[in-house]
Amino acid sequence: MAFSVTLLSWSVIDFGKNMRSELPNALKAVRWGTDYLLKATAEVPNIMYVQVGDPYSDHNCWERPEDMDTLRSVYAIDRNHPGSDVAGETAAALAAASIVFRSRDRAYSRLLLSRAIKDELLWGAAWLHKATRRRKYREYIVKNEVILRAGDTINEFGWDNKHAGINVLISKEVLMGRADDLKNFKNNADNFICSVIPGVAHPQVQYSPGGLIFKTGGSNMQHVTSLSFLLLAYSNYLSHSNHQVPCGGIVASSPLLKQFAKRQVDYILGDNPIRMSYMVGYGPRYPQRIHHRGSSLPSVHVHPAHIGCKAGSRYFLSPNPNPNKLVGAVVGGPNVTDAFPDSRPYFQESEPTTYINAPLVGLLAYFSAHP
């Protein structure tokens, strides 16, 4: 949730001007997430509530949200039970959102920022520096660049690894001539670009025959949307500063990065070998049997009676399309051969997530305004 809010906020910050009539909806989505995060940090000092529900019992059942009767265990982090990773991501989300609301709701923006300042990990510190311009966050970033290994796994960015995102975010300051002491982050960002774009001498990212970025581990579209978002964001930073990235025999210009990011978005929306849109409800052909409880089970209006934990299994295994269309959801996507099993049990391919969709918001906003 926190990572999704961070990326939604970044989308509004960089591409809000392209959202037009959809901007209010984007702001509502950000605020829905930050309201939740504020509640998770509000009641007791130095405690953050980070999870509700037991993953084993939840995954053992296939039932509607209205029928859930599994354990509602509550998990929190504090001084005796640390969780700096989730605390840092929450700080980043609140700081990023404070920028979004700074000119729209100053009181709410100040509340978000005051809550975000409780944590200072590198990803959180990068957003706190962007939101506050306070020197201590800049010093923290410089001091901890090596300790927190910002130059490692430079082509990874997602809810579990922030390295590429940190480098791209901080690089904007360097490209604008405001932060020579942070130039290592810009070098890392350049290396990220050269590791991702096709045609370089030593590529570090695999592509499907149809041209889709592919990383092992399941839910591949999370990598496609998050890395494409960074490519688009960095292309704008390069354009505004009149820079390019030399990658051996290839020069990664701003137009080249935009073209590559657009190719990934087009693939998601149906320009691929099997002509499948991976966004539910978009185009003539899209996933019908997504791995989503609320979508696959009959609604309470159609079936008012309780559907228990194991009673939902027949809906899970049914070959029929989901009765409730989750319009706009993007699923995990095809495998490395561009094949897609439209089947609920294949959760790595058919499950939608907020962290797949969140980076896509900025991408779609930009490319709708710049076809």
N, C-alpha and C positions, 0 to 999 in steps of 0.2 A: 504493500500500500504506500509506504513512504517513498520508495523509488518511483512509483507511478506518479505520485504528486510532484516530485522533483522534476520529472520529465514533462509533465503537463505544464508546470510553471515555466520551465525553460522554453517550451513551445510558445507560450503566450509572450514571454519576454522578447524572444527573437522574431517570432512570426505572427504576433497578435494583429499587426497592421494588415496582414493578409487574410484574416479570418472573417472580416466584414460582418454580416448578420449573424454568424456563428460565434462571434466573440463572447456574447453573454452566456451562451451554453458552455463554452470553455471555462469561463470564470466560475460558473456554478459547479462545474466538475472539480475544479481546484478547491473551491471552498468546502464542498462536501467532504473531500479528503482531509483538509486541514482542520475542519471542525472535529472530525474523529480523532485526529492526532492530538489536538488540544485537550480533548476529554481524557485521552490516555495518559496525559502528563500533568493533569490539573490537581487532583485531590490531595495527594500526600507529597511533601517535599522530597526530592532526591529519589523518587520512584517513578518508573515508567512502565506502563502495562503494554505488553508487546504481542500477546497472543491470547485468543479465547478459543477453546476447543481442543480436544485430544486428536492428533492427526491419525492415530491408528484406528480409533473407534469411528471417526468420521469417514475415513476411507473404506471402512468395512461395510458401510451402509450406502444405499442408493435411495435417498428420500428427499422430498421437497423441503425447502427451508421452513415452510409453515408446519411441517410435521417433525422436525428434528427433535429427537429425544436422546441423543448421545451426550456424553459428558461435556459440560461447559466449563472445563478447567480453565483457570485464569493464570497466566504466566506473567511475571514482572521481573524487571531488573532493578538492582539497587547496588549500594556499595559492597554488600556481601555476596551478591549474585550479579556480577558485571556482565554487560553485553554491549561493548563499545561499538560494535558493528551496526546494530539496529539504532543505537543512540545517535551515532554519527549520521546515518541516513535520515533519521527524523529531524535532526538539526538542519541538514541540507534542505529537506522538504519545506520546513517552516521558513527558513531564510529565503529560499527561492520564491516562495509564495508571498513573503512580505514585500518583495520587489513588485510582484504582480499587482498587489493592492495598494501600493504606496500612493498612487495618484487617484485611487478610486475609493478607498476607505481607510483613511490614515489611522484611525483608532485600531482597526482590526490589523492593519499592517504592523503597528507598534506592538500589539499583543503577540503576533506571530514571531516577531524578531526577539522580543524579550524572552520567550520560551525557547527559541532556538539557541540562544547564547549559552545555554547550559552545557553544550558539548563542543569539543574542538578537534575532532579528528580531521584528517586532511581533506576529505570530500566535503565534510561539514564546514571546515575552516575556509575552503575556497568559496563556498556560497556565502558564508558570513562576511568574508572580506568584500565580496561583491555587493552585499546588502548594506554594510556599515562603513566600508572604507577605513576601518580601524587598523592601525599599524600592527597591533599585536597579532592579528590574524595573518597578516602578510609575513611577519617574522616567524610565526608558527609554520607556515607553508614552507618557507626557505629552510628553516632548521630541520624539518622532518621529511624533506624530499627524499633523502637517501634512506633514512630510518624506516619510512613507510613504503619505500620501494616503488616510487612513482614511475620509474623507468622499466619496471618489469611487466611482462604480459601486456605489451603496449597495444595489442589489438583486441583486448577484452573490455567489454562494457556491458553491464547489466546489473541486476539487483545484487549479485554476489561478487562483483568485481568492478571497481570504479576507475581503474587506471587510465584508460583512454579518455574517459569523460573528464577526469581531473585535468589532464594535459591539454585538451581542447579548450576547456573553460578558462583556464589560466592563460593560455596562449593569446587570447584576445588582448589582454593587457600588454603583452610583449609586442604584438604586431602593431598596436596603436602607439608604441613608443613610450609607454608609461611604466615599464617594469623590466629593466635590463637584468635585475637580479633574479628574475624568474625565467631567464632564457632557456634553461635546461628543460623546462616544461614544453617550450615551443619546439625544441629539438625532438623531444619525445613525441609530440603531436605530429611533426613531420615524418618521423619514423613510422608512426601509426598509419599515416596516409600511404606511405610507400609499401607497407605490409599488406594493405587491403586491396588496392586497385589492381585490376588484371593487367597482364602484359609486362610486369616487372620481372627482373631476372630471377629473383628468389622469393616467390610469393609465399606468404604465411597463412593464407586463407584459402580454403577449398571452395570450388564452385561446382554446381550441378551442370549437366550438359545444357540445360536451358538458361544458364547464367545466374542462378540464385546463389548468394552467399550461403555456405553450408558449414556448420560446426557440429561436431558430434555431441551427444548428450540429451537430445530430445528437445521439443518445443523450439525448433530452429528459428521460427519467425521472430523470436525475441532478439536474436542476434542480428537478423536482417533489418528490423526496424530501428534498433538502437544504434547500430553502426552506420546505417544510412542517415540517421538524424545527425550524428556527429560529422559525417562527410558534408552534409548540407550546411550545418552551422559553420564549419571551418571554411567552406568555400566562400561564405559571406564575409568572414573575417579576412580572408586573403584578398577578396575583391576590394573591400573598403580600405585596405592598407597597400594595395597594388603589389602584392607578393605572389610568388609561385613556389611550388615545392619540387626540387630536383630529385628524381628517383632513378638514378642511373641513366639509362637511355630514354626515359620518359620524363616529361615535365608535367607535373600535376597542377594544372591551372584551375582557377575557380570554375570556368565553364565545364571542364572535364569532370570535376567532382560532382557538380550538379547533374550532369548527364548520367553519371554512374548511379547516383542516388535515385534519380528518376527511373532508371531501368529497373531497380529493385522494387520500387513502388508499383510500376506497371506490371511486373511479374505477379505481385501480390493480388492485383486487381483483375488478373485474367490473361495477361499477355505472356503465356507460358505454353510449354508443349502439350498440355492436356486441356488447355482453355478453361481452367478452373479458377474462379475468383475465390480467394481464401478469406474474403470478408463476407460474412453471412448477410444475405439480402441484397448484395450488390451484383449486378450482371445476370445473365441468363442461366449460369451454372455456378453453384456455390455449395459448400458442405451442408448436408441435410441431417446428419446424425452426429452432431458435435457432442463431445464428452462434457456435458453440463447438466446437472440434476434438474434445475428449474426449467430448462428448455425441453428435456426429454420426457419428463413426467407430466401427466395431465394436470391442468390447473385446478385449483380448489373450486373454481366456478363450475367446471365440467365434472369434477370428481370430488365432491365435498368430503367424502369419508376419508379417514386417516389411512395413509399408506405407510406401513411400517418399514423398518430397516431392511429386511430381506425381501419384503413384498415388492420392492421396487426393482428387483433383479430382472423381472421379466420385461420391464421397460428398457432397462440397460442393455439387454441382449436382443431386443426386438430389431428386426431388419427395417422396420417402418421409419419414415422420417420423423424428426422431432415435432411434436404438436405445437410448441411455442417457439416462434422464430426470434432468436436473439440478434436482432438487426444491428449490424455494425461490428459485431464481434469478429476478431481475426484469430484463426486457429493456429496450432503449432506448425502446420504446413507439410509439404511433401518431403520424401526422403531424398537422399543424394542422387537418385536416378530420376528425379522429378515425378515419381509415382506417389499417389495419395490414396490410402485406404479410408474411404468415408465410412468409418465405423467407430462407435463409442469406445469399445475396448482398446483401441489403438490411441491411448490418451496422449502420447507424445506428439502425434500428428493432429488429433482432432479436438484437443482441449484449448479453449480460449482463455486468455489471461489479461488482466489490466496492464501488465508490464509489456505485453506485445503491442497493445493499442496506444499506450501513452506516447511513445516517441512518434507514432504515425500521425498524430494530430498536427504537429508542426510541419511534417513533410507534406501532408495533404493540403494544409493551408497555403503553403508556399507554391506548390505546383498547380493548385487551382487558380492562383492569381498569376502564375507564369507558366502557362501550358507549353 
